Amino acid sequence: MKLFKLALNTIPRPYLIKMSYLATPFLSVWLKGDTYTDPIDGKSFKRFLPYGYGEQRPNVLSPSTLSLERHRLMWLYLKNDSSFFDKPLKVLHMAPEQCFLSRFKKMKNLDYTTADLYSPIVDVKADILELPFEDNLFDVVFCNHVLEHIEDDHKAMSELYRVMKPGGMGIFQVPQELSRKTTYEDPSITTPDEKAKHFGQYDHVRVYGQDYFNRLRKVGFEVEEVDYSKKLSPNLIEKYRLATGEILPVCFK
């Protein structure tokens, strides 16, 4: 277990992605049980794995899909409160999460495109500050846990808005401290150690506060602040290992 924790925190992401494809079948068998369930694939386990930079959160990483709390929350929202799984949609997924990638690609109703500047598993190599797509192209845009890495997040948000169709929808999750009224950022903080100390991770450039939703609104999005865990019973929240109070920023153009 200690070696697994170390790997999650120190191995470069492209290599960790490749390794995880080999590891998940063994982890699923090792931890098989009936206490917790990953709603993404329906598999149940006696416990989930720990995850986090610095101080780790216990019992949060699904052994089968490698989903975290935020991924499972988004899946439940899309499954229960949207037409994402039924309606023909053209989708852009920036920096796609592994727990979603293969599943979304197999969905017959989706014209699904993935993009990222560095990921080895995407369809299009693309800089979020200058996306190589025409205006008003996508019905759905996902961009989760990306904007906290981008110095000019206003430009990135504007690009996401530009490529979304009128009437389109997006989900743009970020690490957010809702106890903060305003986002904390300081461009003079540049070293990995200092970034980790101030922003929680070595490659983050800010900690978003309550004003994150208004940042999205300033580029043109209509934003619904969806506290989806309120729609679920305490038993389901525990069974799916969700974080209560996490807000889904569901954006419309």
KEKE-3310 file (N, C-alpha, C; in steps of 0.2 Angstrom, whole numbers, plus 5000, padded with zeros to 4 digits):
npx = (5004:5010:5019:5011:5004:5015:5018:5007:5009:5022:5026:5027:5013:5009:5016:5010:4997:4999:5003:4992:4983:4987:4987:4974:4965:4970:4969:4956:4951:4958:4953:4939:4922:4908:4905:4907:4903:4907:4899:4901:4905:4898:4904:4908:4917:4927:4934:4940:4954:4967:4971:4979:4989:5002:4995:4985:4968:4958:4951:4945:4949:4943:4946:4944:4939:4948:4942:4938:4930:4925:4923:4914:4903:4900:4897:4885:4877:4877:4871:4859:4852:4853:4853:4864:4868:4859:4855:4860:4876:4889:4905:4918:4932:4942:4959:4955:4948:4954:4944:4933:4936:4937:4924:4916:4920:4915:4901:4887:4880:4887:4898:4914:4927:4944:4956:4972:4987:4998:4995:4996:4986:4976:4965:4968:4981:4982:4982:4974:4973:4973:4963:4961:4949:4934:4922:4908:4905:4904:4892:4893:4905:4919:4930:4939:4948:4958:4960:4965:4979:4982:4989:4983:4968:4957:4957:4958:4945:4937:4940:4935:4921:4920:4921:4910:4893:4879:4867:4873:4882:4893:4904:4915:4925:4935:4948:4942:4940:4927:4926:4933:4931:4936:4947:4963:4978:4995:5006:5020:5024:5033:5040:5040:5039:5035:5023:5016:5015:5007:4996:4992:4997:5010:5010:5000:4992:4984:4971:4955:4941:4924:4921:4924:4913:4908:4919:4918:4905:4909:4915:4904:4896:4881:4879:4875:4876:4878:4874:4875:4875:4866:4854:4855:4854:4861:4866:4868:4878:4889:4890:4894:4905:4906:4910:4902:4894:4902:4902:4895:4900:4890:4889:4881:4878)
npy = (4994:5006:5008:5010:5022:5030:5029:5036:5049:5053:5047:5052:5058:5053:5040:5034:5033:5023:5012:5010:5004:4991:4988:4990:4978:4968:4975:4976:4963:4960:4969:4966:4967:4971:4983:4996:5005:5008:5019:5021:5009:5000:4991:4983:4985:4981:4991:5007:5015:5025:5043:5057:5073:5076:5076:5062:5057:5045:5030:5033:5032:5023:5006:5000:5009:5019:5031:5046:5056:5067:5063:5053:5060:5068:5059:5053:5064:5067:5055:5054:5067:5073:5073:5066:5053:5048:5057:5063:5069:5081:5081:5089:5084:5090:5086:5072:5062:5046:5037:5040:5040:5028:5024:5034:5035:5023:5026:5026:5037:5048:5060:5060:5069:5070:5081:5088:5096:5089:5075:5058:5051:5057:5063:5074:5085:5100:5117:5124:5138:5142:5135:5122:5123:5126:5140:5138:5124:5112:5103:5099:5102:5096:5100:5097:5100:5107:5121:5127:5125:5134:5150:5161:5160:5166:5168:5155:5150:5158:5153:5140:5144:5149:5138:5131:5127:5138:5136:5125:5114:5114:5106:5111:5107:5112:5112:5119:5130:5133:5141:5152:5168:5175:5171:5164:5169:5172:5178:5179:5168:5154:5143:5124:5119:5130:5133:5121:5123:5135:5133:5120:5110:5105:5110:5119:5135:5143:5145:5142:5152:5156:5165:5159:5155:5167:5171:5162:5167:5180:5178:5175:5163:5156:5150:5136:5132:5118:5108:5093:5082:5084:5079:5066:5052:5050:5037:5033:5042:5039:5025:5027:5034:5049:5067:5077:5093:5097:5107:5107:5115:5119:5124:5135:5140)
npz = (5000:5004:4994:4983:4986:4985:4972:4966:4969:4964:4952:4935:4926:4913:4913:4924:4920:4910:4917:4926:4918:4918:4932:4937:4935:4945:4957:4958:4960:4972:4981:4981:4986:4996:5001:4997:4982:4965:4955:4941:4935:4941:4950:4966:4982:4996:5001:4996:4988:4995:4991:4986:4986:4996:5012:5012:5006:5014:5007:4994:4980:4967:4964:4952:4941:4944:4948:4956:4970:4964:4950:4951:4956:4945:4935:4940:4940:4926:4922:4928:4928:4915:4897:4892:4890:4880:4870:4853:4852:4850:4857:4866:4875:4886:4892:4896:4908:4914:4919:4912:4899:4890:4891:4886:4873:4868:4867:4857:4854:4854:4847:4849:4855:4861:4869:4873:4879:4883:4886:4882:4877:4870:4856:4849:4849:4859:4864:4877:4877:4864:4855:4842:4835:4826:4829:4839:4839:4847:4856:4870:4882:4891:4905:4916:4932:4926:4924:4935:4933:4923:4919:4913:4915:4911:4897:4894:4898:4889:4877:4879:4879:4866:4857:4860:4856:4854:4866:4871:4883:4897:4909:4921:4932:4946:4959:4973:4986:4996:5007:5005:4999:4988:4975:4977:4972:4966:4956:4958:4965:4960:4960:4961:4975:4982:4976:4979:4993:4994:4985:4985:4976:4966:4953:4952:4950:4957:4970:4969:4974:4981:4970:4958:4950:4945:4938:4927:4922:4918:4905:4898:4900:4906:4922:4932:4949:4955:4968:4969:4978:4987:4982:4985:4996:5012:5014:5001:4997:5005:5001:4988:4990:4990:4991:5001:4998:4987:4973:4957:4943:4931:4915:4903:4886)
capx = (5000:5014:5022:5005:5003:5021:5017:5002:5011:5028:5027:5024:5006:5009:5018:5005:4991:5000:5004:4986:4979:4989:4986:4967:4962:4973:4966:4948:4951:4961:4948:4932:4918:4901:4904:4907:4901:4908:4893:4903:4905:4894:4908:4909:4923:4927:4936:4943:4961:4969:4973:4980:4995:5003:4990:4980:4961:4957:4945:4942:4950:4940:4951:4942:4940:4952:4938:4938:4924:4922:4922:4908:4898:4899:4894:4879:4873:4876:4867:4852:4850:4855:4852:4871:4868:4854:4855:4866:4880:4896:4908:4925:4934:4949:4962:4950:4950:4954:4938:4928:4938:4935:4917:4913:4922:4911:4894:4885:4876:4892:4904:4918:4934:4948:4961:4976:4993:5003:4992:4998:4980:4970:4964:4971:4986:4979:4983:4968:4973:4972:4960:4961:4943:4930:4918:4901:4906:4902:4886:4896:4913:4921:4937:4940:4954:4963:4960:4970:4986:4983:4990:4978:4962:4951:4958:4956:4938:4935:4941:4929:4915:4920:4920:4903:4887:4874:4863:4878:4883:4899:4906:4922:4927:4942:4949:4939:4939:4921:4927:4936:4926:4940:4952:4970:4984:5001:5011:5027:5025:5034:5044:5036:5038:5031:5016:5013:5014:5002:4991:4990:5000:5017:5009:4994:4994:4979:4966:4949:4936:4917:4921:4925:4907:4908:4924:4915:4900:4911:4916:4898:4893:4876:4882:4871:4880:4874:4876:4871:4875:4859:4849:4857:4853:4867:4868:4871:4884:4894:4891:4898:4911:4906:4911:4896:4895:4905:4898:4897:4899:4887:4889:4877:4880)
capy = (5000:5012:5009:5012:5029:5034:5030:5041:5056:5054:5045:5057:5056:5048:5034:5032:5031:5017:5007:5009:4999:4984:4987:4989:4971:4965:4979:4975:4957:4961:4973:4965:4966:4974:4989:5003:5004:5013:5020:5021:5003:4996:4986:4984:4983:4981:4998:5010:5016:5032:5047:5064:5075:5078:5072:5058:5056:5038:5027:5038:5030:5017:5001:4997:5014:5024:5037:5050:5058:5072:5059:5049:5065:5070:5053:5053:5070:5066:5049:5055:5073:5076:5068:5065:5046:5047:5062:5063:5075:5082:5082:5090:5083:5092:5082:5067:5057:5039:5033:5042:5040:5022:5023:5039:5033:5018:5028:5027:5043:5054:5061:5062:5071:5072:5085:5090:5098:5084:5068:5053:5046:5061:5063:5081:5089:5106:5121:5127:5145:5143:5128:5122:5121:5132:5143:5136:5117:5107:5103:5098:5103:5095:5103:5097:5101:5110:5128:5129:5125:5139:5156:5165:5156:5170:5166:5148:5150:5161:5148:5135:5147:5150:5132:5128:5129:5141:5131:5120:5114:5112:5105:5114:5107:5114:5112:5125:5131:5137:5145:5158:5172:5176:5166:5166:5168:5176:5176:5179:5161:5151:5136:5119:5119:5136:5132:5116:5126:5140:5131:5113:5106:5108:5113:5124:5142:5147:5141:5145:5153:5157:5169:5155:5154:5173:5171:5159:5171:5185:5176:5174:5157:5155:5145:5134:5130:5112:5104:5087:5078:5086:5075:5059:5050:5049:5030:5033:5046:5034:5019:5029:5038:5056:5072:5082:5100:5099:5111:5106:5121:5117:5130:5135:5146)
capz = (5000:5004:4987:4979:4988:4983:4964:4964:4970:4962:4945:4930:4924:4907:4914:4928:4916:4906:4923:4929:4914:4921:4939:4939:4936:4951:4962:4958:4963:4978:4985:4979:4992:4995:5006:4993:4974:4960:4950:4934:4932:4945:4954:4973:4985:5003:5002:4990:4989:4997:4986:4987:4986:5003:5016:5007:5008:5014:5004:4989:4974:4965:4962:4945:4936:4946:4949:4963:4972:4959:4944:4952:4956:4938:4932:4943:4937:4919:4921:4931:4927:4908:4891:4889:4888:4875:4864:4849:4854:4848:4863:4867:4882:4888:4897:4898:4914:4912:4921:4907:4892:4886:4891:4882:4866:4866:4867:4850:4853:4855:4842:4855:4853:4866:4867:4878:4876:4885:4887:4877:4875:4867:4849:4846:4854:4858:4869:4879:4876:4857:4853:4835:4833:4824:4834:4840:4836:4852:4861:4877:4883:4898:4906:4924:4935:4921:4924:4941:4930:4918:4922:4910:4915:4908:4890:4893:4898:4883:4872:4880:4877:4859:4854:4862:4852:4858:4869:4873:4890:4899:4916:4922:4939:4948:4966:4975:4993:4996:5013:5002:4995:4982:4973:4980:4967:4966:4950:4960:4967:4954:4961:4963:4982:4984:4973:4983:4999:4994:4981:4986:4972:4964:4947:4952:4951:4961:4974:4968:4979:4979:4964:4952:4946:4942:4933:4921:4920:4915:4898:4894:4902:4912:4927:4938:4954:4957:4974:4968:4983:4991:4979:4986:5003:5016:5013:4994:4997:5008:4997:4982:4993:4987:4995:5002:4997:4981:4969:4950:4939:4925:4912:4897:4882)
cpx = (5004:5017:5017:5004:5009:5020:5012:5004:5018:5029:5024:5018:5006:5011:5013:4999:4993:5000:4997:4982:4981:4987:4978:4964:4964:4970:4959:4947:4953:4956:4941:4928:4911:4899:4903:4906:4903:4903:4895:4903:4901:4898:4908:4915:4922:4930:4939:4950:4962:4971:4974:4987:4996:4999:4985:4973:4961:4951:4942:4943:4948:4946:4950:4943:4945:4949:4939:4931:4921:4920:4915:4902:4896:4895:4887:4874:4872:4870:4859:4849:4851:4853:4859:4871:4864:4854:4861:4870:4887:4900:4915:4926:4941:4952:4958:4953:4949:4947:4932:4930:4936:4927:4913:4914:4917:4903:4892:4882:4881:4897:4909:4925:4938:4954:4965:4983:4999:5001:4994:4992:4974:4970:4968:4975:4984:4981:4977:4968:4972:4969:4960:4955:4939:4925:4911:4901:4903:4896:4888:4903:4914:4928:4937:4947:4960:4965:4965:4977:4987:4984:4985:4972:4957:4951:4956:4948:4934:4935:4936:4923:4915:4918:4913:4898:4883:4869:4867:4879:4890:4900:4913:4924:4934:4942:4947:4938:4933:4921:4930:4931:4929:4945:4959:4975:4989:5006:5018:5029:5026:5037:5039:5034:5034:5024:5012:5011:5008:4996:4989:4993:5005:5015:5003:4996:4989:4975:4960:4944:4929:4917:4922:4919:4907:4913:4921:4909:4903:4913:4910:4894:4887:4878:4877:4876:4876:4877:4872:4871:4869:4854:4850:4856:4860:4870:4871:4878:4890:4895:4895:4904:4912:4908:4905:4898:4899:4900:4900:4895:4897:4885:4885:4879:4873)
cpy = (5006:5013:5012:5020:5033:5035:5035:5048:5058:5052:5050:5054:5051:5041:5030:5029:5024:5011:5005:5004:4992:4983:4986:4982:4968:4969:4977:4968:4957:4964:4971:4964:4969:4980:4995:5001:5010:5014:5020:5015:4998:4991:4988:4982:4984:4988:5001:5012:5023:5036:5054:5066:5078:5073:5069:5057:5048:5036:5031:5036:5023:5012:4999:5003:5019:5031:5040:5052:5063:5068:5056:5054:5067:5065:5053:5058:5069:5060:5051:5062:5077:5070:5066:5058:5044:5051:5062:5070:5075:5085:5083:5088:5085:5088:5077:5063:5050:5035:5035:5040:5034:5022:5028:5038:5028:5020:5030:5034:5049:5054:5064:5063:5073:5076:5087:5092:5093:5077:5064:5049:5050:5060:5069:5084:5097:5110:5125:5134:5147:5136:5128:5119:5127:5134:5139:5128:5112:5108:5102:5098:5101:5097:5103:5096:5102:5117:5131:5128:5130:5146:5161:5161:5160:5168:5159:5147:5153:5157:5142:5138:5148:5144:5129:5131:5133:5136:5125:5120:5111:5110:5107:5113:5109:5113:5119:5125:5136:5142:5152:5162:5174:5172:5169:5164:5173:5174:5176:5172:5156:5144:5131:5118:5124:5135:5126:5119:5130:5137:5124:5108:5109:5112:5117:5131:5147:5142:5145:5146:5153:5161:5165:5155:5161:5174:5168:5164:5177:5184:5175:5168:5159:5149:5143:5130:5124:5108:5097:5082:5078:5081:5068:5058:5049:5042:5030:5037:5042:5028:5021:5033:5045:5061:5077:5089:5102:5102:5109:5112:5119:5123:5129:5141:5147)
cpz = (5000:4997:4982:4980:4985:4975:4962:4965:4967:4954:4940:4927:4918:4908:4919:4925:4913:4912:4925:4925:4916:4928:4941:4940:4943:4957:4963:4961:4970:4983:4985:4986:4991:4999:5002:4985:4970:4955:4943:4931:4936:4950:4961:4976:4992:5005:4996:4992:4992:4991:4988:4987:4994:5008:5012:5011:5008:5010:4999:4982:4972:4962:4955:4940:4938:4947:4956:4964:4966:4952:4945:4953:4949:4934:4934:4940:4930:4918:4923:4929:4920:4903:4888:4886:4882:4869:4860:4850:4852:4854:4863:4874:4883:4893:4900:4904:4912:4914:4916:4900:4888:4885:4886:4875:4864:4865:4860:4849:4853:4849:4847:4853:4860:4864:4874:4875:4877:4885:4881:4874:4872:4859:4846:4851:4853:4865:4871:4878:4869:4854:4845:4832:4831:4830:4834:4837:4841:4856:4868:4877:4890:4899:4913:4926:4930:4923:4930:4939:4925:4921:4919:4909:4911:4900:4889:4893:4892:4877:4873:4878:4870:4855:4855:4858:4857:4860:4872:4881:4892:4907:4917:4929:4940:4956:4968:4983:4994:5002:5011:4998:4988:4981:4975:4974:4967:4961:4952:4963:4961:4955:4963:4971:4985:4982:4977:4990:4999:4990:4981:4982:4968:4957:4946:4953:4954:4965:4973:4974:4977:4972:4958:4947:4942:4937:4926:4918:4916:4907:4894:4896:4907:4916:4932:4943:4957:4963:4974:4973:4988:4988:4981:4994:5006:5014:5006:4994:5000:5004:4991:4984:4989:4993:4995:5001:4991:4976:4961:4947:4932:4921:4905:4893:4878)
residu = (MET:LYS:LEU:PHE:LYS:LEU:ALA:LEU:ASN:THR:ILE:PRO:ARG:PRO:TYR:LEU:ILE:LYS:MET:SER:TYR:LEU:ALA:THR:PRO:PHE:LEU:SER:VAL:TRP:LEU:LYS:GLY:ASP:THR:TYR:THR:ASP:PRO:ILE:ASP:GLY:LYS:SER:PHE:LYS:ARG:PHE:LEU:PRO:TYR:GLY:TYR:GLY:GLU:GLN:ARG:PRO:ASN:VAL:LEU:SER:PRO:SER:THR:LEU:SER:LEU:GLU:ARG:HIS:ARG:LEU:MET:TRP:LEU:TYR:LEU:LYS:ASN:ASP:SER:SER:PHE:PHE:ASP:LYS:PRO:LEU:LYS:VAL:LEU:HIS:MET:ALA:PRO:GLU:GLN:CYS:PHE:LEU:SER:ARG:PHE:LYS:LYS:MET:LYS:ASN:LEU:ASP:TYR:THR:THR:ALA:ASP:LEU:TYR:SER:PRO:ILE:VAL:ASP:VAL:LYS:ALA:ASP:ILE:LEU:GLU:LEU:PRO:PHE:GLU:ASP:ASN:LEU:PHE:ASP:VAL:VAL:PHE:CYS:ASN:HIS:VAL:LEU:GLU:HIS:ILE:GLU:ASP:ASP:HIS:LYS:ALA:MET:SER:GLU:LEU:TYR:ARG:VAL:MET:LYS:PRO:GLY:GLY:MET:GLY:ILE:PHE:GLN:VAL:PRO:GLN:GLU:LEU:SER:ARG:LYS:THR:THR:TYR:GLU:ASP:PRO:SER:ILE:THR:THR:PRO:ASP:GLU:LYS:ALA:LYS:HIS:PHE:GLY:GLN:TYR:ASP:HIS:VAL:ARG:VAL:TYR:GLY:GLN:ASP:TYR:PHE:ASN:ARG:LEU:ARG:LYS:VAL:GLY:PHE:GLU:VAL:GLU:GLU:VAL:ASP:TYR:SER:LYS:LYS:LEU:SER:PRO:ASN:LEU:ILE:GLU:LYS:TYR:ARG:LEU:ALA:THR:GLY:GLU:ILE:LEU:PRO:VAL:CYS:PHE:LYS)
# end
